[in-house]
Amino acid sequence: MTASPWTKTKPTAVLVFADGTVIEGQGVGATGKAQAEVCFNTALTGYQEILTDPSYMGQIVTFTFPHIGNIGANDDDTEDLTPAARIGAVGAIFKADITEPSNYRSASHFDAWLKARGIIGLSGIDTRALTAWIREKGMPNAVIAHDPDGNFDLQALKALAAGWSGLEGLDLARDASSGQSSNWTQGPWVWDRGYSDGDGKAAHIVAIDYGVKRNILRLFSGLGCKVTVVPATMSADDNLAMSPDGIFLSNGPGDPAATGEYAVPEIRKLVDSGLPVFGICLGHQILALALGGRTTKMHQGHHGANHPVKDHTTGKVEIVSMNHGFAVDSKSLPEGVEETHVSLFDGTNCGLRLVGKPVFSVQHHPEASPGPQDSHYLFRRFINLVRERQGQPALAER
């Protein structure tokens, strides 16, 4: 694979694969170089939310939608809890050059935002060809580099890409997690009004932060929950000492088996406590490990906002957001653990529940941001498990 035929000027950015393949284009955003896994995302909107999702830590995102930048960037659409730490994608790849912002919510040009965020960008390449390459051969390890003068030591970059171990066996949740406990009060965004705080009177939810997204916490707050965010490494005993009404296991980056080395024993204790437990993405995967299942590395992963998933408990098909490169092996789930959701793209597992206990999880992102809101009901499903334990009437899932 080489530079696109319309690239006329000297390349100022390159993508170098471990096998020596080089893609040339024009650099945008931050300068420098970064090792990472290359994936593609098929979402039509939400590029800022995607790049700031902590689950993309250690990855370079190829956007299949060709025009990126038209809504600019702002402070409201950032998804990681600590923007100063810049936890999320390290690189981004676009077909066209970044477009000028044309949106009333824009606070800065997207290129300036990428620079401030430290994300290295590559534009002007055939992203369809790259996407097809990933679909055929899997997500490659690579180095993305941007130098305005176009000076690259390709052999050194190839060696750097080949020397990276990749995401398998890598625990990134510890680095993506909060360093200390904190309270979250901000509710969902409402058009023309922005964010408002919840009252925190309905229930107390402890959210274990493996790299949590803000919109997950907002939806809990919007349902009247007091939300306490705690580090990934906090013990089950310390979590239970806060007298929560429910436990949430968040999304996050890296290999679930590596994170599970310290998380799984604590999650087992939380499940045994009898409290309602709800997991999303990485939280789903490590819950599966805690219940006796296995996880595997996917060939190309699921990244986008147009994935069809069937909920076996309702029979409905939802269009959802997804972002994961590992999956739960549904055949490994032991007796007493039921598959509740499945991808209609490839049949992979997208949800489970523990029979007889208020414990369930999903692989996809019901909080959306970006993406359709078909699965928002899952938050009400969880809160209804809490309300049942409290002796309160159930909310309509809708």
Disulfide bonds with the S-S distance in Angstrom:
none
